[in-house]
Structure formats: structure tokens, C-alpha cells
């Protein structure tokens, strides 16, 4: 490690050393053997060293969290200036372009937090808008430098970015002593769009995205390829999509050639948005697609004999199969 480094130093135990050497990005408070003599400012940078003093990495200090340091680099030669963060954004965007098809780049996750070495930061792209969620104090303090760079890098690649919207209405921020908030981030010298809604196209299906009030950052982009798989599996089948939310799996099943699709959700607001998406699907379809969306499921008279795909459930959700019986056949759940 360079002798001229001036960052505070946290010395960790052998357990943490092995974890960090193995690639883990966090240092937990109870794995620290020695703390800096003077407590560093919350959200600033600190070095992490092994029990023998070997350099392990540099990261953001979080004084209010059990995760005391979140690593951003394992290179003692790095200088953490604007050029460093611009390179990080460029690397992340270049990787998205490598693993995604060109048509997917207008609706995709641009920054995957720790995976892209931006601890606690998520950045989703919805057409012309970037939507961010910041869950660590280090990233929170970096926003004035980092967020303009996000727009700059994508625009330099020919992408249209009209604004950055923050979705920090997340309870996890309290663990970093951060307040919840949401709203437009002010890019220097720019104005932001008037609307907090936009339209995206994913897997050939169009969606209306309310990034101000929708769940998480506005839309579950991480399910893109699961939805594509549903479209492939659903062809010719009768499909029941439970907990449909805004209808994305049901719509992919319909566009994939399902014989009939029924989608249900307890939320009237979610169903209203699903209805909007269904109208978009019908608008671009060559012929009427048989799909029913509603807050109540009426199974009487429906033949579920050929149902092979029944929604996608999260671990904390359950389906009372007694409510969904038809012709004395119980529907089976397929988890994806």
C-alpha cells in the first residue's frame, strides 16, 4: 500500500480478510479489530487492511450501519476523482451493451449496485428517463458528481436522456441515517420533463411506466427474460396470471400466442395500469388477443384442463387453490 495514503484505516479480522479477498464487497462492524483514531465523517472514504496491515481495499464509511465499509476499489493506485467515476459508468454501460440486445437498451438496468461497484445505487433506464435509488450514504454524497456523469456518458453514446428522477422512498435508507424522498435531480443548467410517466417497449410489448408512483423504480426490469420465457411457454395454452400487478407476464403470454389469458390482482390501481398495457398490446396486435384482466377471478365456466402455466409467485405470496378449481381439476403452480 502506498505510504502517502491519507485515508482513515480499518483493520479487520482474518474472517473478514478471507471474505474480502474472495470478492465480498462489505466490511461488517463486528469484524473490525481496530478503528481509526479519529472517527471519520459519515460517507467518506477509508482504507481496509488485514490483521498484518496488507491493503484490502477502499470504500465508503457508513457510521450508522452494521455494514461499516462498502468497498469501491481494491487498487491502491486508484484516485477517486470525477474521471474515476466516469470510467466506472462507462464500464457499466459498455457491459450492458455487451450482454443485452440493442432493442433492450432503452428499458434496462444501467447500474446494478455492488455488482458494478456502485454500492447501494440502482439506476434504471425507462426510455428517455434514468430513475435512481440510493441506499448508501457514500453514494448519496457522491450524487452531485456522479449523476451528471450518468447523463453525460449515455448521451455521448447517442442515447437520449431527458432527466434523472430519484426514487428514494425506501425504508432501508433509515439504516444509513438517510431521509426518504423522491423527485427530479437537478442536472446543472437543464430543465426536467413535466411528466413523471413514460412509455417503454420490452420484448415487443409496450408499457406505460409511472416512475413516480410505481413499485420500486416504476417497473420490474429484472424480470425481462422471465417474461420472454413465459411468452415462449404459453403458446397455445390457457394461462392464469395471479398477482399480475401491471400485467406484464399476462401480456407476454398473450403476445406469445396463448389461447386465452386471465390476469388477476387485488390492487385496483395495478389493474387499471394493466388495462392500459392491454390496450397498448391490442393496438399493436394484428388481431384481437383473448385476454381478461380484473380484480376478481371468476372461474365458473372456464376450462382449465390445459393450463400449464399459472403465474409467478414471490416467496411471501400464497395462492389458495380452493378458490381456483374448475372441472374438479386443481391448478398447479410453476415457479420461474
LUMLOGU-19234 format. One record per atom (N, C-alpha, C): residue in one letter; x, y, z. Coordinates in steps of 0.001 Angstrom, whole numbers, plus 524288, in hexadecimal, padded with zeros to 5 digits. Atoms other than C-alpha are relative to their C-alpha. Example, Ala and Ser with C-alpha at 12.3 -4.5 7.8 and 13.67 -1.06 7.14 Angstrom:
residues 2
A8037A7FB5A80000/A8300C7EE6C81E78/A80384804B080000/S7FCCC7FB5A7FFC4/S835667FBDC81BE4/S7FCFE80442802DA/
end
This chain:
residues 336
X803517FB5480000/X800008000080000/X80371804D880000/X7FCED7FB3580063/X804FF80D927FCB7/X80061802B58054B/X7FF2D7FD827FAE4/X80AE6814A680877/X7FD628055180061/X802317FABA7FFCD/X8051E821D080487/X7FA14800138009A/X805AE800247FF7D/X7F6FE81D49805EF/X7FE668026A80534/X801A37FD147FB57/X7EF9C825BD80F97/X7FAA67FE6A801F7/X805328019E7FE55/X7E2D281E628110C/X8002C7FD6F80565/X80061802E77FB14/X7DE718197481E61/X800707FA297FEEA/X7FF0480597800CF/X7E1A380B0B82050/X7FCCD7FCBB803CF/X802AD803F57FCE6/X7D91F7FFD882505/X802F97FADB7FF59/X7FD6D8051580029/X7E05A7F35782890/X7FC047FBCA8015B/X8040E803FB7FF52/X7D7E87E73282740/X8026A7FAC58019C/X7FE2B8052B7FE56/X7D8DF7D94282C60/X800D87FC657FB53/X7FEC2803B180431/X7DCDD7CD42824A1/X7FB1D7FE517FD08/X804E18017D80293/X7CEC17C9AA821D6/X7FE91804037FBD9/X801527FBE0803BD/X7CC3F7D6C581B59/X804068003E7FB9A/X7FBF08000280407/X7D9537D61F81457/X7FED77FBE27FBD4/X8012A80433803B7/X7D5B17C91C80E31/X7FB3D801587FCA9/X804BA7FE83802D7/X7C8537CE5D80A6E/X801348041A7FBDE/X7FEB87FBCF803AC/X7CDDC7DA9880414/X8037D7FE0B7FB90/X7FC948023180403/X7D8997D33B7FCFD/X7FCD97FCA17FC37/X803628033C80343/X7CDF77CA237F7FA/X7FC30803157FCB6/X803447FCBA8034F/X7C6BC7D5A27F20A/X7FB70802A3802AA/X8046A7FD7C7FD58/X7BCCF7D9AF7FC69/X80110805DC80092/X7FF0A7FA598001D/X7BADE7E8817FC06/X7FF10802E580526/X801757FD527FB2F/X7B6E17EB4880A24/X803947FE9780492/X7FD57800D67FB06/X7BDDE7ECD681727/X7FC0F800EB8045B/X803C57FF867FBC0/X7B5327EA31822E0/X802A88021B804EA/X7FDEB7FD7B7FB4F/X7B6EE7F1C182F65/X802727FC15803CA/X7FE08803BB7FC27/X7B8DF7E58C837C3/X804C27FCF17FE18/X7FB3A8027A801FC/X7C4307E10382F0C/X804B1803B38002E/X7FBC77FC287FFC9/X7CC597ED28831AF/X803207FF6080509/X7FC7F8008C7FB7D/X7D81D7EB7283A9A/X801B48054880214/X7FE247FACD7FE67/X7DCD77F98583ABD/X7FD39804247FCBD/X802A67FBA580281/X7D5808060C837AB/X803C28049D7FF7D/X7FCB27FB538005D/X7DB8B812F683342/X8001E802F380533/X7FF887FD087FB22/X7E06F81B6B83E7A/X7FBDB8043F80057/X8041F7FC0B80040/X7D75F8265883A4E/X7FBA87FDF97FC76/X804598020D80319/X7C9E3822728359D/X7FF5E8031D7FAF4/X8008C7FD2E804F7/X7C8AB825C682715/X7FA7E8020F7FF48/X805287FDE98013D/X7BD7282D9782196/X7FCCA7FBDB7FD3C/X80372803D38025A/X7B1D28256881DBB/X7FFC8800B77FA11/X800447FFC3805AC/X7B2178220B80F30/X80518801267FD46/X7FAEB7FEFD80269/X7C0748250180D10/X802DB7FADA7FF09/X7FD06804A080166/X7CAE181B9180842/X803A97FE4C80460/X7FC46802367FC48/X7D32E8128D81094/X8028B7FB387FD8F/X7FD46804B1801B0/X7DD41807E380E3A/X7FECF7FB88803C3/X800AE804B47FCDB/X7DB987FA0181318/X804EB7FCB77FF70/X7FB328031A80016/X7E7647F1D0816F7/X7FF337FAEE802FD/X8002B805207FD81/X7E9CB7E3DF81B6F/X802528004E8057C/X7FD8C7FFFA7FAC0/X7EE377DFF982929/X805CE8013F7FFD0/X7FA6B7FED880086/X7FC357E13282407/X800F78052E7FD3F/X7FF577FAD880252/X7F9AE7EE6F81DC7/X800038002A7FA14/X8001B8000E805B7/X7F87D7EA2980F8C/X7FB0D802AE7FE01/X804667FD2080243/X7EFCF7F2CF8073C/X7FC0C7FC447FD91/X8042E8034980216/X7E2A87EC7D80419/X7FC2D802FC7FC8C/X8039D7FD0080335/X7DAF87F79B7FE3A/X7FEA48053180275/X801D17FADB7FE3E/X7D4EF805127FF75/X7FA27800477FF1C/X805A37FFB180090/X7C6C38080E801C5/X7FD98804678030F/X802EE7FBF87FD41/X7BC4D8110980705/X7FEC67FE4280592/X80133800F87FA80/X7BACC811D3815C3/X7FA3A80117800F8/X805757FF3F7FE6F/X7AD1F8102481B36/X7FFA87FF4C805E7/X7FFB38002A7FA4E/X7AD018139A829A7/X7FAFD7FE178028E/X8050A8016D7FDB2/X79E988109E82BD9/X7FE4F7FA727FEAA/X8017D8052E801D9/X79E6E8033982572/X803A47FBDB8023A/X7FCAC8045F7FE83/X7A3747F5E582982/X803EB7FEC47FBBC/X7FC2B8005B80442/X7AA057F5FC81C2D/X8034F804F18005A/X7FCF77FB437FED1/X7B4DD7FF4D82039/X802C6802317FB36/X7FD517FE23804B7/X7BC327FFEE81336/X7FDF47FCEE7FB4D/X801AB80267804ED/X7B72C7FD5080569/X80441801217FBF8/X7FB847FF4780379/X7C2907FB0F7FC36/X7FE75802097FAA1/X8009D7FE2D80560/X7C3B1802587EF64/X804D17FECD7FCBA/X7FB2F80122802E4/X7D1997FE857EBCD/X8037A7FC6B8033F/X7FC088034F7FD89/X7DC177F4777EEAD/X80569801557FDD2/X7FB267FE328026E/X7E6BD7FC207E7A8/X801FF804C0802F0/X7FDD57FBBE7FCDE/X7EF58804937F057/X801D1804947FCAD/X7FE4C7FBC480378/X7F32D80CB57E471/X7FB7D803527FDFD/X8047F7FD03801E7/X7E5518117C7E1AF/X7FFA38055A8029A/X801347FAC07FE0F/X7E23A81FE67E314/X7FA35800E57FF23/X805B48000580044/X7D3ED822117E60D/X7FDD4805667FE9B/X801C67FAF8801FA/X7D14582E207DDEE/X7FBA17FF217FBFE/X8043A8006A803CD/X7C6F7831047D39E/X801717FC667FB79/X7FE498035C8044B/X7CF1E82A1D7C934/X7FF687FA418017B/X8009B805607FE2A/X7CEFB81DBA7D16C/X7FA517FE4A7FF7F/X805888017A80016/X7C03381DD87D29B/X7FDCD7FFFA7FA71/X801A8800208057D/X7BE6F821007C445/X8018D7FAD27FD7E/X7FE508050A80217/X7C662814EB7C0D7/X7FC747FBA1801FC/X8036D803FC7FDC9/X7BDE680CDF7C9F8/X7FAB77FFDD7FD24/X804FA7FFC0802D7/X7B181811897C33C/X800BC7FDD57FA79/X7FEEE801E48054F/X7B79280EE37B5ED/X800877FA087FFF5/X7FF6C805B27FFAF/X7BB598010E7BA1C/X7FAA77FD6980090/X805298024A7FF0E/X7AD9B7FE4C7BF0F/X7FCA2800287FB13/X8032C7FF7A804B5/X7A7118036C7B2C1/X802137FC7A7FBA4/X7FDAF80368803FB/X7B0997FC297A9F4/X7FE867FA4C80105/X8017A805647FEBA/X7AD707EF917B13C/X7FA457FEFC7FEAB/X80587800A780178/X79ECA7F1B37AFA6/X7FF857FF3C7FA18/X8003A80070805B6/X7A11C7F3677A10A/X802247FAC17FE25/X7FDCD8050E80166/X7A8DE7E6C67A0DD/X7FC197FB95800ED/X8035A804657FE7C/X79ED07DE307A7A7/X7FA52800A57FE4E/X8055D7FF10801A0/X792357E4817A2E1/X7FFB0800CE7FA1A/X800EB7FEE280580/X78C7D7E52E7955F/X7FEFC805D77FF59/X800BC7FA5D800BD/X78C027F2E178F78/X7FA7A801DF80138/X8056D7FE6F7FF09/X77D237F3327905A/X7FEBE80046805CD/X80103800197FA5E/X77E067F0C779F11/X8024C804AC802DE/X7FD087FBF87FD4B/X786917FC7C7A21B/X7FCC7804C780183/X8033D7FB857FE8D/X77B7A806637A2CB/X7FCA67FEE5804C9/X802CE801707FB35/X7753C7FF007AE2B/X803457FBE5802C0/X7FC5C803A87FD8E/X77FCB7F8FC7B69A/X802308025080504/X7FD2D7FE2B7FB5E/X7871C7F9CB7C369/X8057B801867FE43/X7FAE67FDF78019C/X7931E8022D7C113/X8041E7FEF88042A/X7FC63800C87FBA6/X7996D8010E7CE8B/X7FDA97FC08803C3/X801A48042D7FC7E/X798677F4C97D6EB/X802E4800468053F/X7FDCE7FF9C7FAC8/X79D987F9FA7E3DA/X805767FDCC8007A/X7FAE08023C7FEE3/X7A8E17F21B7E960/X802497FD127FB5F/X7FE10802F98047D/X7A9CD7E9CE7DD05/X803148037A7FC3E/X7FD327FC3B80343/X7AE437F6047D5B2/X803918037D8033A/X7FCB97FD1C7FC4E/X7B5BD7FB0C7E19D/X7FE0680590800F9/X802A77FB497FE36/X7ABE8805B67E4A3/X7FCA37FE61804B0/X802DC802647FBA3/X7A800800EA7F23B/X7FB2680315801A4/X804E07FD9A7FE49/X799DC803A97F586/X7FD3F803337FBE2/X802687FCD180418/X79673809DC7E86C/X7FD9A7FC947FBC3/X802A08026C80470/X78C84805147DE77/X7FE7D804417FC2A/X801957FC588041C/X78A7080C117D18C/X7FD357FCF47FBC2/X8031C802708041C/X77F90807D67C85F/X7FEEC803FA7FBB8/X8014E7FC9880469/X77D2B80D4A7BAE3/X7FAA17FEA07FDE9/X8051A8008F80265/X76F4680F3A7B62C/X7FFAB803D97FB80/X800127FCCD804B3/X770588146A7A863/X80396804BD800A7/X7FCDF7FB3B7FFC8/X774D2822887A9E6/X80136801C38058E/X7FF5B7FE807FA8A/X775548229E7B8D5/X803607FC0B802E2/X7FD27803507FC57/X77F1A81D487C2A0/X7FD758008F8055B/X802597FFF67FAD3/X779118197F7CFA8/X803DA7FD76803C4/X7FC07801D47FC5A/X7822D817E57DB43/X7FDA17FEC68054C/X8013C800F27FA80/X781178121F7E8D3/X8052D7FF8C802E6/X7FB0F7FF997FD35/X78BFA815647F25F/X7FF447FE348059A/X800DA8025C7FADF/X78D1B80D047FE95/X804DE7FFF780370/X7FB5D7FF947FCAC/X79A9E81048803DB/X801AD805AE8005C/X7FEA47FA877FF11/X79FBC81CD8809A4/X80488801B67FC82/X7FBB17FEA180375/X7AC2681C5480173/X7FE21801927FA9F/X802387FEB480516/X7A48081C2A7F4BC/X7FCBA804F98004E/X803287FB447FF51/X79B658269E7FA1C/X80369804E27FF8C/X7FC7F7FB708002D/X7A6DB82FEC7FBDB/X802918009D7FAAA/X7FD6F7FFD180519/X7AC3A82C707EE77/X7FC62801F17FBAC/X803CB7FEB680413/X79FC7830017E70B/X8014E804E37FCD0/X7FEE07FB548032E/X7A3DA83DE57E30C/X804267FF1A7FBD7/X7FBFD8014C803DE/X7AF8E837FF7DBF4/X7FE197FBBC7FC56/X8013E804B0802F0/X7AA1482AFD7D79B/X7FB56800957FC59/X804C67FFEE8032A/X79C7D82E177D27F/X800AD803047FAE3/X7FF027FD848051A/X7A0B5838107C840/X803557FC937FC6C/X7FCC98037F80328/X7AAC782E067C3CB/X7FCBC7FBB47FD78/X80381803EF80247/X7A008823F77C1C7/X7FD95801FF7FAEF/X8025C7FDB3804A8/X7992082CFA7B84B/X80414800FD7FBCA/X7FBE37FEC0803C4/X7A5D88311B7B1E9/X801D57FB337FD00/X7FDF3804B280282/X7AAA58234D7AF2A/X7FC0B7FDB87FC2F/X803EF8023C8037E/X79DDB81E727A970/X7FF02803867FB4E/X800C77FC6A8045F/X79BF082AA67A13B/X804887FFBA7FC25/X7FB75800688036C/X7A9C78295C79BF5/X7FFAE7FB307FC86/X800C3804C48030D/X7A5A581BEC79720/X7FB318006A7FC7C/X804727FF3780375/X79A29821BF78FAF/X7FAB57FEE68026E/X804EE8010F7FD59/X78FC881EC3799FB/X7FD548051E80191/X802FC7FB667FE6B/X784FA8288D79CC3/X7FE827FF89805BD/X8013D7FFE07FA63/X7845082BAB7AB4A/X7FE0A8057F8013B/X802697FAE87FF0D/X77B008369C7AF0C/X7FFBF80179805C2/X800217FEB07FA7E/X77BC7835BB7BDCD/X801557FB5A80367/X7FEE1804007FC10/X77F5C82E4B7CA18/X7FC2C800B080478/X803EC7FFD37FBD2/X774C782B077D3FA/X801BA7FC728046B/X7FE58802F67FB6C/X777D7826807E1CD/X7FB577FD74802B2/X803EA802E77FD16/X76FAE81BF07E864/X8026E7FE1C8051E/X7FDAA8013B7FAF0/X7750F81C727F622/X7FBF17FF658044C/X8042A8010C7FC36/X7681A819597FCBA/X8005E7FA4C801BD/X7FEC68055B7FE83/X76E0780CFF8027D/X801B97FFE5805BC/X7FF00800357FA5D/X76E478094B810F4/X805A67FE9880149/X7FA95801877FF09/X77C008038480FB7/X803A1804B4800A3/X7FCB47FB617FF6E/X781668115380EF7/X800C68017A805B9/X7FF8B7FEBA7FA71/X77EE3812A881D86/X804BD7FD5780277/X7FB77802C57FDE5/X789A8808A78201B/X80512802E27FEE0/X7FB737FCBE8013B/X7931E8127381A12/X7FF458058F80207/X8014D7FADB7FDD9/X78D0081DE48216D/X7FEA9803DE7FBAA/X8019E7FCC680463/X7875F82308814B2/X7FA138007E7FFF1/X8059F7FF198004D/X779EC8290E81329/X7FDDC7FDF27FAD3/X80290801A0804CC/X77038824008092D/X7FE5A804CE7FCD5/X801BB7FBC580368/X76D1B82C857FD7A/X7FF7C7FDF77FA7A/X8001E8012C8058D/X769E782C457EF1A/X7FF2E805137FD05/X800867FB508032E/X76A88836367E42F/X804538004F7FBFB/X7FC237FF4980425/X7727583B517D8DF/X8053F801B580240/X7FAC17FE227FED1/X7812183CA27DA41/X801358046C7FC36/X7FEEB7FB6E8033D/X78544849F57D53D/X8054A7FF787FD4B/X7FB378000580314/X78F40848207CA76/X801938059D7FEE4/X7FE477FA938009B/X797748548C7C970/X7FE7D802587FABE/X801647FD2F804B5/X791DF85E237BFA3/X7FBAF7FD917FCC7/X80413802AD802F6/X786B4855337BB9E/X7FAC68004E802C9/X805368009F7FDCE/X7781D854497BD96/X7FE617FA537FF55/X801BB8056A8004E/X77108847877BFB9/X7FA987FFBA7FD7E/X805368009080262/X764DF8422A7B8EE/X7FBB38013E803F3/X8046E7FEDF7FC90/X7579C846127BE67/X7FD737FB0480208/X802B2804D17FE9C/X75273838277BEB3/X8039E7FC38802D1/X7FD1A8042E7FD65/X756BA82D347C7C5/X7FE327FAA87FDFB/X80193804DB8027E/X751BE822EC7BE65/X802737FFC47FA90/X7FDC2800BD80535/X7577481D347B20D/X7FE397FABA7FDE8/X80181804EB80274/X755A7811C97A8C3/X804E37FD107FE65/X7FB978034380189/X75EF1806797A699/X7FE057FB697FCB9/X80135804C4802E2/X75F5A7FAB479DAE/X803DE7FBD7801C1/X7FCBD8044C7FE31/X764667EDD47A321/X7FDED7FAEE7FDAC/X80193804E48027E/X764177E0DA79BE4/X7FB9C800DD7FC08/X8040E7FED1803C9/X75B677E781791D6/X7FAD3801A98025A/X804C37FE647FD49/X751387EB1E79C1A/X800CF8058280223/X7FF967FA997FE3F/X74E807F96A79F41/X7FD9D800A180575/X801CE7FEFF7FAAE/X74CF67FE437AD41/X80018805D480125/X8002F7FAB77FDF4/X7491880AFE7B383/X802767FFD480563/X7FD198003B7FB15/X752AE80D747BEBB/X7FF2D8050180327/X800877FBB47FC4C/X74F38816207CA42/X804947FF9A803C5/X7FB508009B7FCD9/X75CCC817D67CFF7/X7FFE18034580500/X800A87FD2B7FB17/X757ED821067DA8D/X7FD377FCA68040D/X8034F802D27FC4B/X74DE3817E57E0AC/X800217FA117FF69/X7FFB9805A2800BC/X7509980A567DB2D/X803877FD6E80401/X7FCCD802CB7FC39/X756DA7FFC97E385/X805C9800597FE97/X7FA4C7FF8780099/X7658C800A97E5A4/X80145804EA7FCD8/X7FEC87FB728033E/X76A87809767DAB0/X7FBD5801047FBDE/X8043C7FF27803B0/X75DE4808457D2FD/X7FE687FB397FCE5/X801218049D8032A/X75ECD7FB1D7CC26/X804267FBEC80143/X7FC5F804327FE93/X765027EDDC7CEEE/X803317FE4F7FB40/X7FCC18012A80484/X76F7F7EDF47C47E/X802F97FAE080091/X7FCDE804B67FF3A/X776847E25F7CAAB/X7FD357FB0A7FE37/X802EE8048E801CD/X76BBB7D9417C5D5/X7FF847FFBD7FA04/X800537FFA7805B1/X76DEA7DC827B76F/X8004A7FAA07FD62/X7FF36804EC802C1/X772EF7CF217B364/X7FC737FBB28020D/X8040F803917FE29/X769887C7A67BC1D/X7FAF2800E27FCFF/X804B17FED180312/X75E857CE9D7B50A/X800827FDE57FA72/X7FF1F8021D80545/X764927CAC27A813/X7FF4F7FA107FFFD/X8009D805AF7FF8E/X7650D7BC977ACAF/X7FA3D7FE898004D/X8059A800F87FF9C/X756A17BD527B03A/X7FD75800337FA98/X802367FF8E80545/X7535B7C1BB7A274/X801077FB147FCD9/X7FE9F804BB802E2/X75A6C7B5E779D0B/X7FCED7FB43801EB/X8029F8048A7FDBF/X753EF7AC427A666/X7FA0E8001E7FF4A/X805B27FF6F7FFD3/X746257B19C7A551/X7FD3D7FEDC7FADC/X802708009580529/X743BF7AF6D796C9/X7FC1B7FB807FFEA/X8040E803EB80083/X736ED7A847794C5/X7FD587FE6380508/X802178019E7FAFA/X733EC7A7297A350/X7FC478041780246/X803257FC737FCD4/X729F57AD147AC84/X8034D801A3804A8/X7FC617FE007FC13/X731597B5C67B60B/X7FD1B8031880430/X801F57FD057FB8E/X72DAD7BAAF7C37E/X8049C802A58029F/X7FBBD7FCF67FDAB/X7368F7C5867C875/X7FE198024880525/X801987FE1C7FAD3/X734B87C76E7D71B/X803B38044B801D0/X7FCDC7FB9A7FE0F/X7398F7D3BE7DDFF/X80298802C27FB62/X7FDE97FE2B80504/X73B2A7D9777D079/X802918055A80054/X7FE097FAA07FF5C/X73E747E72A7D599/X7FE478032E7FB42/X8019F7FCD680483/X73EA67EF2F7C913/X7FFB37FCD17FAFD/X80150803578046E/X73CB77E3737C032/X804687FE2A7FC91/X7FBB2801008039F/X74A4C7E1517BABA/X8006D7FA497FE63/X7FF9B8058680179/X74A937D26E7BB63/X7FB567FE5D7FCA8/X804A6801478030D/X73C9A7D1617B667/X80080801FA7FA67/X7FF837FDB680531/X73F9D7DA597AB0C/X804087FD207FCB5/X7FC218030F802E3/X74BBA7D2AF7A758/X7FDCA7FABC7FE66/X8028E804EC80166/X743E07C62D7A7C9/X7FC56800CD7FB59/X803A07FED880444/X739A27CC6979EFE/X802EB800EF7FAE7/X7FD0E7FEE3804C7/X743A77D1817956F/X802C97FB2E7FDFA/X7FD6D804CE80198/X749F07C40C7954F/X7FC5D7FC037FD93/X803A780377802A7/X73D9E7BDE278FDB/X7FCC07FC9E80384/X8035F802FE7FC87/X736337B92279BCA/X7FA747FFEA7FDDA/X805628006E801DC/X728927B4327989B/X7FC648039880310/X8031C7FC877FCB6/X722F47BBDB7A3F6/X8034280181804B9/X7FD157FE247FB7C/X728B87C4167AED9/X7FC458029A803D2/X802F97FD6C7FBE1/X7226D7C7D77BBC9/X803DE802028040A/X7FC687FDA17FC46/X729797D1337C4E3/X7FCF58025C80481/X802C97FE077FB65/X725947D4DD7D2C0/X803C680272803D5/X7FCF77FD807FBE5/X72A797DDCA7DD72/X7FC4180296803CC/X803637FDB37FC10/X724E17E3097EA2A/X7FFE8805F07FFA6/X7FF7D7FA5380043/X7294A7F0EC7E712/X7FD1A8023B7FB4E/X802DE7FD7E80441/X71FC27F9077DF26/X80386803957FCD5/X7FC657FC8E802CD/X72A8D802B87DBC6/X8037C7FCE77FC4F/X7FCA78033E8034C/X7334E7F7E87D6B0/X7FCF87FE007FB49/X80338801F480443/X728347F2567CE9F/X7FECB8044E7FC0D/X800F97FBA580396/X7253B7FFC27C906/X804AB800C57FC5E/X7FB5B7FF8280340/X73344800AA7C451/X800837FB517FC56/X7FFD8804A480359/X732917F2A97BF42/X7FC3A8009F7FB6B/X803BB7FF0780432/X726877F6A27B784/X80233803AE7FBE4/X7FD617FC74803A2/X72E43801C47B183/X803E07FD047FC9F/X7FC2C8030F802E3/X738EE7F82C7ADB3/X7FD557FC4D7FC22/X802EC803818037B/X72EEC7EEC57A808/X7FE14802F07FB36/X801C77FCD28046E/X7297F7F9C179F9B/X8047F801117FC3A/X7FB6D7FF3280353/X7373B7FC8579AAF/X801317FB127FCE1/X7FEF7804F0802AD/X739047EE2A79782/X7FC307FF2C7FB83/X803F2800BC80416/X72C417ED9778FF5/X800DB803CB7FB7D/X7FF2F7FC0880408/X72FD37FA06788B5/X804097FE3A7FBFF/X7FBCD8019880378/X73C147F3E178322/X7FF537FA6E7FDF2/X800E88055D801C9/X7366F7E62A78121/X7FD407FFF87FAB2/X8027F8007D8051C/X7322B7E1A4773A9/X7FA577FE2780084/X80556801A77FEFD/X725F67DB6677968/X7FF0780001805E1/X8016C7FFAF7FA84/X71E967DBB478649/X8024E7FB6F80315/X7FDB5803FF7FCA9/X725CF7D45679115/X7FC497FEDF8047D/X803A4801477FBCD/X71D147CCF079ABD/X8028D8008080562/X7FDB87FF1F7FADD/X720D27D2977A7FB/X7FC02802B98037A/X8039E7FDB57FC41/X718CE7D5D77B416/X803148019F804D1/X7FD327FDEB7FB7E/X71E087DE6D7BF02/X7FC0580222803DB/X803AE7FDFF7FC1F/X716FD7E12A7CBBF/X801D87FF1C8058C/X7FE9D800987FA84/X7176E7E21B7DA7E/X7FD657FB4580274/X80298804AD7FE0C/X70E6E7D6617DC4A/X8006B7FBAC7FBF1/X7FF728046980383/X710957C8FD7D690/X7FAEC7FCDB7FFFE/X804C9803128007C/X7044F7C2357D19D/X8014D7FB337FCBD/X7FE4D804AD802C6/X7078F7B42E7CE0F/X7FB787FCD37FDDF/X804788031F801BB/X6F9D47AEFC7CBDE/X7FF95800107FA0C/X800A280064805A1/X6F8927AA167BE17/X8051A800097FCFC/X7FAFF80008802BC/X707127AB267BB08/X8024C7FA838001F/X7FD9E8052E80046/X70E1279EE27B6AC/X805DE8007D800BE/X7FA737FF9F7FED5/X71B5C79E1E7BD2E/X802D57FAC97FF38/X7FDA880527800B1/X71E20790497B8AC/X805738005A7FDAC/X7FAFA7FFAC802B7/X72972794B87B047/X803A98041A8023C/X7FC9F7FC077FDAA/X72F3979EB67B996/X805387FD9080168/X7FAD1801E97FE9B/X73DD979C897BA73/X803558042F80287/X7FD017FBB97FDB9/X742537A9CF7BF35/X7FC588034B80349/X8038F7FD327FC87/X73C677B0907CAF4/X8030E8041880305/X7FDD57FB837FD44/X7429C7BD767CE3D/X805897FF33801FA/X7FAE1800017FD88/X74F307C0AA7D52D/X7FF3F8020F80586/X800E37FE8A7FA90/X74F047C11D7E400/X8051E8015E802A4/X7FB927FEDF7FCAD/X758717C7867ED59/X7FFC57FC7F804C3/X7FFB5803917FB90/X75CD57C0257F95F/X7FC0F8015780441/X803797FE687FBC9/X753EA7C80D80244/X7FA4B800107FE4D/X805578000F801E6/X747A87C5F87FA1B/X7FDF37FA647FFD4/X802558053180033/X73E4C7BA8F7FA73/X7FAFC800347FCD5/X804C68007880315/X7332F7B5F87F1DF/X7FC907FBDE8027E/X803A3803B87FDC8/X727527AF8C7F7E0/X7FD6C7FD137FB7D/X801AB802CF804A8/X724FF7A50D7EDB9/X7FA3B7FEAA8003E/X80589801177FF96/X717697A28C7F309/X7FCAD8040A7FD48/X802CB7FBD2802A4/X713527AF607ED08/X800907FFAD7FA18/X7FED78003C80593/X718717AB707DFB4/X7FF8A7FA697FE01/X8010080549801E1/X7125C79E467DC93/X7FC128003B7FB85/X803A68003980469/X70B9C79B107CFE0/X7FFD57FA6B7FDFB/X800A68055B801E6/X7061978E277CB0A/X802EE7FC0D8036A/X7FD81803647FC28/X70BAA787EC7D76D/X805CF7FF457FEFE/X7FA6080035800F6/X7196C78AB87D2E3/X80291804738030A/X7FD357FC0D7FD0A/X722AC791E37DC0C/X80485802217FCC2/X7FBD27FD9C80309/X72BD179B717D59F/X805357FF44802C3/X7FAC1800977FDCE/X73A41798F47D7A4/X80311804FA7FF0A/X7FCD67FB4D8007C/X7440C7A3C97D9CA/X8054B7FEA67FDC5/X7FABD800928021C/X750547A4FE7D1D5/X80306804DB8018D/X7FCCC7FB8E7FE58/X75AB57ADAB7D819/X8045F800C77FC13/X7FBFC7FEC3803E9/X763EC7B48E7CED8/X804308035D80292/
end
